Amino acid sequence: MTRFLLTFATREGQTEAIAQRVTERLRAAGHEATLQNAGDKTAVAPAPARFDRLVFGASVHVGRIEKEMLSFVKRHADLIDSLPHDIFLVSLGAAEVDPMVKTDRIAEAQARLDADLPVPFPEAQVFAGALRFSRLNWVERFIMKRIATQGGLITDTTRDYEFTDWDRVDAYADRLAAL
Protein backbone atom coordinates (compact mmCIF):
# COMPACT_ATOMS: atom_id res chain seq x y z
CA MET A 1 0.00 0.00 0.00
CA THR A 2 1.29 3.42 -1.01
CA ARG A 3 0.41 6.51 1.00
CA PHE A 4 -0.50 9.36 -1.36
CA LEU A 5 -0.99 13.04 -0.58
CA LEU A 6 -3.05 14.78 -3.27
CA THR A 7 -2.86 18.55 -3.06
CA PHE A 8 -4.93 20.64 -5.45
CA ALA A 9 -5.64 24.29 -6.24
CA THR A 10 -8.75 25.26 -8.14
CA ARG A 11 -10.75 28.29 -9.11
CA GLU A 12 -14.06 26.96 -10.43
CA GLY A 13 -13.90 23.46 -8.95
CA GLN A 14 -12.98 21.21 -11.90
CA THR A 15 -9.47 20.53 -10.60
CA GLU A 16 -10.96 19.52 -7.27
CA ALA A 17 -13.39 17.17 -9.05
CA ILE A 18 -10.48 15.56 -10.91
CA ALA A 19 -8.42 15.29 -7.70
CA GLN A 20 -11.38 13.64 -5.96
CA ARG A 21 -11.74 11.13 -8.80
CA VAL A 22 -8.02 10.27 -8.64
CA THR A 23 -8.25 9.92 -4.85
CA GLU A 24 -11.24 7.58 -5.11
CA ARG A 25 -9.50 5.36 -7.66
CA LEU A 26 -6.33 5.18 -5.57
CA ARG A 27 -8.37 4.17 -2.53
CA ALA A 28 -10.28 1.59 -4.59
CA ALA A 29 -6.91 0.13 -5.61
CA GLY A 30 -6.04 -0.37 -1.92
CA HIS A 31 -3.88 2.71 -1.35
CA GLU A 32 -4.17 5.36 1.32
CA ALA A 33 -4.94 8.73 -0.25
CA THR A 34 -5.27 12.07 1.54
CA LEU A 35 -6.82 14.98 -0.34
CA GLN A 36 -6.20 18.62 0.55
CA ASN A 37 -6.72 22.06 -0.93
CA ALA A 38 -3.48 24.07 -1.24
CA GLY A 39 -5.49 27.22 -0.50
CA ASP A 40 -6.63 25.87 2.86
CA LYS A 41 -4.53 27.38 5.66
CA THR A 42 -4.56 23.99 7.44
CA ALA A 43 -3.00 22.16 4.46
CA VAL A 44 -0.24 19.90 5.76
CA ALA A 45 3.36 19.82 4.67
CA PRO A 46 4.23 16.69 2.67
CA ALA A 47 6.10 14.91 5.47
CA PRO A 48 8.31 12.05 4.18
CA ALA A 49 7.40 9.93 7.20
CA ARG A 50 3.67 10.21 6.43
CA PHE A 51 3.54 9.96 2.63
CA ASP A 52 5.24 7.84 -0.02
CA ARG A 53 4.17 9.79 -3.10
CA LEU A 54 2.85 13.29 -3.73
CA VAL A 55 0.38 14.26 -6.43
CA PHE A 56 -0.44 17.86 -7.25
CA GLY A 57 -3.28 19.23 -9.33
CA ALA A 58 -3.63 22.82 -10.44
CA SER A 59 -5.78 24.73 -12.82
CA VAL A 60 -4.21 26.96 -15.43
CA HIS A 61 -5.83 30.26 -16.35
CA VAL A 62 -4.46 32.49 -19.09
CA GLY A 63 -1.28 30.44 -19.00
CA ARG A 64 -0.79 30.86 -15.24
CA ILE A 65 -0.84 28.15 -12.60
CA GLU A 66 -3.04 28.82 -9.56
CA LYS A 67 -1.19 31.05 -7.10
CA GLU A 68 -2.16 28.84 -4.15
CA MET A 69 -0.33 25.93 -5.76
CA LEU A 70 2.72 28.05 -6.54
CA SER A 71 2.86 29.22 -2.91
CA PHE A 72 2.38 25.71 -1.51
CA VAL A 73 5.11 24.18 -3.68
CA LYS A 74 7.52 27.04 -2.98
CA ARG A 75 6.90 26.77 0.79
CA HIS A 76 7.56 23.03 0.80
CA ALA A 77 10.02 22.66 -2.10
CA ASP A 78 12.69 20.75 -0.17
CA LEU A 79 10.20 18.24 1.23
CA ILE A 80 8.50 17.80 -2.14
CA ASP A 81 11.83 17.27 -3.87
CA SER A 82 12.68 14.52 -1.36
CA LEU A 83 9.67 12.39 -2.34
CA PRO A 84 8.40 10.94 -5.63
CA HIS A 85 5.95 13.47 -7.06
CA ASP A 86 3.60 13.97 -9.98
CA ILE A 87 1.41 16.79 -11.20
CA PHE A 88 -1.62 17.24 -13.36
CA LEU A 89 -2.81 20.51 -14.82
CA VAL A 90 -6.35 21.41 -15.80
CA SER A 91 -6.63 23.79 -18.72
CA LEU A 92 -9.24 24.82 -21.23
CA GLY A 93 -6.39 24.82 -23.75
CA ALA A 94 -6.39 21.02 -23.61
CA ALA A 95 -9.92 21.11 -25.07
CA GLU A 96 -8.81 22.94 -28.22
CA VAL A 97 -10.34 21.52 -31.39
CA ASP A 98 -7.27 22.12 -33.56
CA PRO A 99 -4.69 19.42 -32.62
CA MET A 100 -1.73 21.69 -33.40
CA VAL A 101 -3.08 24.47 -31.18
CA LYS A 102 -3.89 21.92 -28.49
CA THR A 103 -0.30 20.61 -28.60
CA ASP A 104 1.00 24.18 -28.35
CA ARG A 105 -1.23 24.95 -25.35
CA ILE A 106 -0.08 21.83 -23.53
CA ALA A 107 3.57 22.67 -24.28
CA GLU A 108 2.99 26.20 -22.97
CA ALA A 109 1.53 24.80 -19.74
CA GLN A 110 4.59 22.56 -19.25
CA ALA A 111 6.93 25.48 -19.95
CA ARG A 112 5.09 27.64 -17.42
CA LEU A 113 5.30 24.83 -14.89
CA ASP A 114 9.05 24.53 -15.40
CA ALA A 115 9.52 28.29 -15.12
CA ASP A 116 7.30 28.90 -12.09
CA LEU A 117 7.99 25.96 -9.79
CA PRO A 118 11.26 25.40 -7.90
CA VAL A 119 10.76 21.62 -8.00
CA PRO A 120 11.08 19.77 -11.32
CA PHE A 121 7.99 18.00 -12.62
CA PRO A 122 9.34 16.27 -15.73
CA GLU A 123 5.99 15.45 -17.29
CA ALA A 124 2.72 17.02 -16.34
CA GLN A 125 -0.51 15.32 -17.31
CA VAL A 126 -2.80 17.96 -18.80
CA PHE A 127 -6.56 17.49 -18.72
CA ALA A 128 -9.21 19.60 -20.35
CA GLY A 129 -11.26 21.41 -17.76
CA ALA A 130 -14.68 22.96 -17.76
CA LEU A 131 -16.10 26.26 -18.87
CA ARG A 132 -18.52 27.40 -16.21
CA PHE A 133 -20.07 30.57 -17.57
CA SER A 134 -22.56 30.56 -14.67
CA ARG A 135 -19.73 31.25 -12.20
CA LEU A 136 -18.20 34.14 -14.12
CA ASN A 137 -18.94 37.83 -13.92
CA TRP A 138 -19.78 39.61 -17.17
CA VAL A 139 -16.18 40.67 -17.86
CA GLU A 140 -14.82 37.16 -17.31
CA ARG A 141 -17.68 35.71 -19.38
CA PHE A 142 -16.80 38.06 -22.27
CA ILE A 143 -13.10 37.14 -22.10
CA MET A 144 -13.75 33.41 -21.83
CA LYS A 145 -16.21 33.51 -24.73
CA ARG A 146 -13.51 35.11 -26.91
CA ILE A 147 -10.95 32.51 -25.83
CA ALA A 148 -13.40 29.66 -26.39
CA THR A 149 -14.33 31.02 -29.83
CA GLN A 150 -10.68 31.13 -30.84
CA GLY A 151 -10.31 27.52 -29.69
CA GLY A 152 -13.31 26.37 -31.68
CA LEU A 153 -15.27 25.54 -28.54
CA ILE A 154 -18.94 26.03 -27.73
CA THR A 155 -19.69 29.57 -26.62
CA ASP A 156 -23.32 29.73 -25.51
CA THR A 157 -22.82 31.72 -22.31
CA THR A 158 -26.17 30.60 -20.88
CA ARG A 159 -24.76 27.11 -20.24
CA ASP A 160 -21.80 25.46 -18.52
CA TYR A 161 -19.58 22.99 -20.38
CA GLU A 162 -17.37 20.17 -19.18
CA PHE A 163 -14.56 18.99 -21.46
CA THR A 164 -12.76 16.62 -19.08
CA ASP A 165 -12.06 13.19 -20.52
CA TRP A 166 -12.83 11.07 -17.45
CA ASP A 167 -11.41 7.94 -19.08
CA ARG A 168 -8.02 9.70 -19.31
CA VAL A 169 -8.33 10.78 -15.66
CA ASP A 170 -9.04 7.17 -14.68
CA ALA A 171 -6.06 5.93 -16.71
CA TYR A 172 -3.82 8.50 -14.98
CA ALA A 173 -5.04 7.37 -11.54
CA ASP A 174 -4.55 3.74 -12.47
CA ARG A 175 -1.00 4.49 -13.62
CA LEU A 176 -0.28 6.15 -10.26
CA ALA A 177 -1.79 3.21 -8.41
CA ALA A 178 0.47 0.80 -10.30
CA LEU A 179 3.70 2.67 -9.48
C-alpha positions as CSV (number, residue, x, y, z in Angstrom):
1,M,0.0,0.0,0.0
2,T,1.3,3.4,-1.0
3,R,0.4,6.5,1.0
4,F,-0.5,9.4,-1.4
5,L,-1.0,13.0,-0.6
6,L,-3.0,14.8,-3.3
7,T,-2.9,18.6,-3.1
8,F,-4.9,20.6,-5.5
9,A,-5.6,24.3,-6.2
10,T,-8.7,25.3,-8.1
11,R,-10.8,28.3,-9.1
12,E,-14.1,27.0,-10.4
13,G,-13.9,23.5,-8.9
14,Q,-13.0,21.2,-11.9
15,T,-9.5,20.5,-10.6
16,E,-11.0,19.5,-7.3
17,A,-13.4,17.2,-9.0
18,I,-10.5,15.6,-10.9
19,A,-8.4,15.3,-7.7
20,Q,-11.4,13.6,-6.0
21,R,-11.7,11.1,-8.8
22,V,-8.0,10.3,-8.6
23,T,-8.2,9.9,-4.9
24,E,-11.2,7.6,-5.1
25,R,-9.5,5.4,-7.7
26,L,-6.3,5.2,-5.6
27,R,-8.4,4.2,-2.5
28,A,-10.3,1.6,-4.6
29,A,-6.9,0.1,-5.6
30,G,-6.0,-0.4,-1.9
31,H,-3.9,2.7,-1.3
32,E,-4.2,5.4,1.3
33,A,-4.9,8.7,-0.2
34,T,-5.3,12.1,1.5
35,L,-6.8,15.0,-0.3
36,Q,-6.2,18.6,0.5
37,N,-6.7,22.1,-0.9
38,A,-3.5,24.1,-1.2
39,G,-5.5,27.2,-0.5
40,D,-6.6,25.9,2.9
41,K,-4.5,27.4,5.7
42,T,-4.6,24.0,7.4
43,A,-3.0,22.2,4.5
44,V,-0.2,19.9,5.8
45,A,3.4,19.8,4.7
46,P,4.2,16.7,2.7
47,A,6.1,14.9,5.5
48,P,8.3,12.1,4.2
49,A,7.4,9.9,7.2
50,R,3.7,10.2,6.4
51,F,3.5,10.0,2.6
52,D,5.2,7.8,0.0
53,R,4.2,9.8,-3.1
54,L,2.8,13.3,-3.7
55,V,0.4,14.3,-6.4
56,F,-0.4,17.9,-7.2
57,G,-3.3,19.2,-9.3
58,A,-3.6,22.8,-10.4
59,S,-5.8,24.7,-12.8
60,V,-4.2,27.0,-15.4
61,H,-5.8,30.3,-16.3
62,V,-4.5,32.5,-19.1
63,G,-1.3,30.4,-19.0
64,R,-0.8,30.9,-15.2
65,I,-0.8,28.1,-12.6
66,E,-3.0,28.8,-9.6
67,K,-1.2,31.1,-7.1
68,E,-2.2,28.8,-4.1
69,M,-0.3,25.9,-5.8
70,L,2.7,28.0,-6.5
71,S,2.9,29.2,-2.9
72,F,2.4,25.7,-1.5
73,V,5.1,24.2,-3.7
74,K,7.5,27.0,-3.0
75,R,6.9,26.8,0.8
76,H,7.6,23.0,0.8
77,A,10.0,22.7,-2.1
78,D,12.7,20.7,-0.2
79,L,10.2,18.2,1.2
80,I,8.5,17.8,-2.1
81,D,11.8,17.3,-3.9
82,S,12.7,14.5,-1.4
83,L,9.7,12.4,-2.3
84,P,8.4,10.9,-5.6
85,H,6.0,13.5,-7.1
86,D,3.6,14.0,-10.0
87,I,1.4,16.8,-11.2
88,F,-1.6,17.2,-13.4
89,L,-2.8,20.5,-14.8
90,V,-6.3,21.4,-15.8
91,S,-6.6,23.8,-18.7
92,L,-9.2,24.8,-21.2
93,G,-6.4,24.8,-23.7
94,A,-6.4,21.0,-23.6
95,A,-9.9,21.1,-25.1
96,E,-8.8,22.9,-28.2
97,V,-10.3,21.5,-31.4
98,D,-7.3,22.1,-33.6
99,P,-4.7,19.4,-32.6
100,M,-1.7,21.7,-33.4
101,V,-3.1,24.5,-31.2
102,K,-3.9,21.9,-28.5
103,T,-0.3,20.6,-28.6
104,D,1.0,24.2,-28.4
105,R,-1.2,25.0,-25.3
106,I,-0.1,21.8,-23.5
107,A,3.6,22.7,-24.3
108,E,3.0,26.2,-23.0
109,A,1.5,24.8,-19.7
110,Q,4.6,22.6,-19.2
111,A,6.9,25.5,-20.0
112,R,5.1,27.6,-17.4
113,L,5.3,24.8,-14.9
114,D,9.0,24.5,-15.4
115,A,9.5,28.3,-15.1
116,D,7.3,28.9,-12.1
117,L,8.0,26.0,-9.8
118,P,11.3,25.4,-7.9
119,V,10.8,21.6,-8.0
120,P,11.1,19.8,-11.3
121,F,8.0,18.0,-12.6
122,P,9.3,16.3,-15.7
123,E,6.0,15.5,-17.3
124,A,2.7,17.0,-16.3
125,Q,-0.5,15.3,-17.3
126,V,-2.8,18.0,-18.8
127,F,-6.6,17.5,-18.7
128,A,-9.2,19.6,-20.4
129,G,-11.3,21.4,-17.8
130,A,-14.7,23.0,-17.8
131,L,-16.1,26.3,-18.9
132,R,-18.5,27.4,-16.2
133,F,-20.1,30.6,-17.6
134,S,-22.6,30.6,-14.7
135,R,-19.7,31.2,-12.2
136,L,-18.2,34.1,-14.1
137,N,-18.9,37.8,-13.9
138,W,-19.8,39.6,-17.2
139,V,-16.2,40.7,-17.9
140,E,-14.8,37.2,-17.3
141,R,-17.7,35.7,-19.4
142,F,-16.8,38.1,-22.3
143,I,-13.1,37.1,-22.1
144,M,-13.8,33.4,-21.8
145,K,-16.2,33.5,-24.7
146,R,-13.5,35.1,-26.9
147,I,-10.9,32.5,-25.8
148,A,-13.4,29.7,-26.4
149,T,-14.3,31.0,-29.8
150,Q,-10.7,31.1,-30.8
151,G,-10.3,27.5,-29.7
152,G,-13.3,26.4,-31.7
153,L,-15.3,25.5,-28.5
154,I,-18.9,26.0,-27.7
155,T,-19.7,29.6,-26.6
156,D,-23.3,29.7,-25.5
157,T,-22.8,31.7,-22.3
158,T,-26.2,30.6,-20.9
159,R,-24.8,27.1,-20.2
160,D,-21.8,25.5,-18.5
161,Y,-19.6,23.0,-20.4
162,E,-17.4,20.2,-19.2
163,F,-14.6,19.0,-21.5
164,T,-12.8,16.6,-19.1
165,D,-12.1,13.2,-20.5
166,W,-12.8,11.1,-17.5
167,D,-11.4,7.9,-19.1
168,R,-8.0,9.7,-19.3
169,V,-8.3,10.8,-15.7
170,D,-9.0,7.2,-14.7
171,A,-6.1,5.9,-16.7
172,Y,-3.8,8.5,-15.0
173,A,-5.0,7.4,-11.5
174,D,-4.6,3.7,-12.5
175,R,-1.0,4.5,-13.6
176,L,-0.3,6.2,-10.3
177,A,-1.8,3.2,-8.4
178,A,0.5,0.8,-10.3
179,L,3.7,2.7,-9.5
